[in-house]
Each structure stands twice: as structure tokens, then as C-alpha cells.
């Protein structure tokens, strides 16, 4: 046996003891029955901690998302472990915002007999890594992958993140009504699965609302100078800019747009949904509109408690990525308790039975496509913070 120290926060030190090697091919967690307990639901008692693996972008372009996700997961594990009956050991590994590294991390979790894998952070990485888990019969819970097709890779793939197709139409409909949009310029990075998927939903949603797209401009995820494209956009005199991009593009794009005199609303996809936008772009972020899977102002008990605990632990407010990560552990705990088992196939079965579950995201159901269903919200940046639009 070997022991890995996974990580330490003020909330909890997480240690995972795993076999020196393991096939991970039987699709049944540890394979020795140690993760099968007695009872069910709240009365479930499993003597062995259930191993959960998370492949998160802690370095690279998506590191700001990954850090929030790690915080949310570690806080949730600490909370769940205090409740007793079922405990969890969390292994967080860095996918480096690199699909190749994500594959390596998934292979490691499959071999370590990890019961369920969370992540990777970005859809690009998910498309590459998830087939490894699917083939081995290891359930995956995606917590930030909103591109189309994520759960279509197999019956072991689930997600608690709303798809762009679930959020963007609502965003465009409300923005079109609020700002009386007639024609817009669309911008997106065309070398990333998430942003391309977002663009496609934006385009169809704009058409549905009768909003004309006067120009469509593309850029790379590595671009930081958007002035030439924004100059083109400005010449079109749009009622709004509609942008599908990651936060690393969102910050300079929004800042440069305001510097060039573009003062119309900027409507972003899920990549804009990050407090770092306001922190780094400052006043330029005012008026940015973005759909979200989580409402920070929600007064449901689960969310109120989460906000207080997160701020106490980390000294700042959580974002949607932390909330979705926290909700993931709530979902996993209910799935484990469904059969009172941390075995892989039993967790998969439990995930297929999540209906109207109270979470920090709201009442959540996993549908027949293994996608989450819950209410979304449209937000606008006002006075340096997200506020509900409308």
C-alpha cells in the first residue's frame, strides 16, 4: 500500500490510501466489497471511506476555474465527513488545462480504483478523458462542462453543470427584451469545444429572437489583443456584442472594447461567469450580461449556509464554479447512499435516481440524458458585482 497526501486547507487535510496497483477493470470500485455498507439513505453506514478523484485545472489557462472548484469540493467533503455514516477521501490532481494531462489523470484514477471521477475542468479535456472512464466502467460527474455532447459519450458520464443550450436561450431572450436588441456582432474563439458550442447556441438563439447578426468575428483562445476585431465591431454600430470565450479572453476583450468606445451591452457565455472579470476588468465590466447556473443571491437554506461557510473558510465569496463543485459532492453523497455503496456500478445507479434534490444550485434532477436540470438565472454586472437582470 502507499499513501498520498492530496492537499491541505484550513478546513481539512485530505489523505488517500490506495493500492500500489489496481486494474480498475471490474467496474466495481475496490472490487472487494469493502465499500458496501448497511442501511440506506440517511441510515447508510459504510466503514471504508469512499475514494473520489477530481481532475481540475489548477495551472494553465483555466486555473481560476479550477481553484474555485477545488475549494468547493474540499469544503463539501469536510461538511459531509462531519455528518458521519459515509465519509469521503478526495484526491485532487492537476490536469494543467491540457487534455493530454487530463487523460493521464483519468488513467491514474481508473487504476487506483477510485469510485467516481469529477472533472476535467474544460470541455476540451472532458471529451478526451471521459472515454477512458467509460470503458473502465467508472462514473464521471462533470461540474463545469457545458458543451454539447459531453454526456453522449456513455452511460457512465453525468454532469451537474447546465449546458449552454439550457442557459443561453434564456439569456438572449431576456437581453433582447431588456435592451431592445435589433442587430449585434458575435465574437467567439473557434479553436475550443466549449466556446464553439456556445457560439452555435448563441447563433440559433439570436435567430429565434429575430435579432440580426451583422458580423461574426473569430479569435483564438490564446489571443489577448482584440483591438482589430473590436474596431470592426465598432464600425457595425451594434446594439450589443455577443461573445463566447473563456475568462482569459473575456477580461482583455471587455477592457479593450470600453477603451475603444464600445459602450453597448456585452453578452457573454458561461466563460464570463467569474468574479475575476470584475476584479481585473474593473469598471469596464459594468453592463456585462451573462447567464448562470447559480444565483449567488438565492436565499434557499442550502445556498445561505454554503455562502457563509465558503466566505469563512476562504475569505471571499464563492463563484458558480465553486457552487457546482460543492453541489457535486451533495449529488455523489445521495447517489452513494441510494444503494449504501461506494462501488462504481452502484454509484452509477444512484446517479440515475437523482430527482428534485435540494442543492446550492436549487432543486436538481438528473434527466434521462444524464444532464442536470434546475433553474438558471441571467445576471448583469452592476457596481462591481453580479446582479439579477430584470
HELIX and SHEET records of a PDB file:
HELIX    1   1 UNK A   41  UNK A   43  5                                   3    
HELIX    2   2 UNK A   63  UNK A   83  1                                  21    
HELIX    3   3 UNK A   99  UNK A  111  1                                  13    
HELIX    4   4 UNK A  123  UNK A  136  1                                  14    
HELIX    5   5 UNK A  151  UNK A  153  5                                   3    
HELIX    6   6 UNK A  164  UNK A  179  1                                  16    
HELIX    7   7 UNK A  193  UNK A  208  1                                  16    
HELIX    8   8 UNK A  227  UNK A  235  1                                   9    
HELIX    9   9 UNK A  247  UNK A  259  1                                  13    
HELIX   10  10 UNK A  270  UNK A  272  5                                   3    
HELIX   11  11 UNK A  276  UNK A  281  1                                   6    
HELIX   12  12 UNK A  282  UNK A  285  5                                   4    
HELIX   13  13 UNK A  301  UNK A  314  1                                  14    
HELIX   14  14 UNK A  320  UNK A  339  1                                  20    
HELIX   15  15 UNK A  344  UNK A  351  1                                   8    
SHEET    1   A 2 UNK A   2  UNK A   8  0                                        
SHEET    2   A 2 UNK A  13  UNK A  18 -1                                        
SHEET    1   B 5 UNK A  88  UNK A  94  0                                        
SHEET    2   B 5 UNK A  50  UNK A  56  1                                        
SHEET    3   B 5 UNK A 116  UNK A 119  1                                        
SHEET    4   B 5 UNK A 139  UNK A 142  1                                        
SHEET    5   B 5 UNK A 157  UNK A 159  1                                        
SHEET    1   C 7 UNK A 212  UNK A 219  0                                        
SHEET    2   C 7 UNK A 183  UNK A 189  1                                        
SHEET    3   C 7 UNK A 240  UNK A 244  1                                        
SHEET    4   C 7 UNK A 265  UNK A 268  1                                        
SHEET    5   C 7 UNK A 288  UNK A 292  1                                        
SHEET    6   C 7 UNK A 377  UNK A 382 -1                                        
SHEET    7   C 7 UNK A 385  UNK A 388 -1                                        
SHEET    1   D 3 UNK A 357  UNK A 359  0                                        
SHEET    2   D 3 UNK A 362  UNK A 366 -1                                        
SHEET    3   D 3 UNK A 372  UNK A 373 -1                                        
END                                                                             
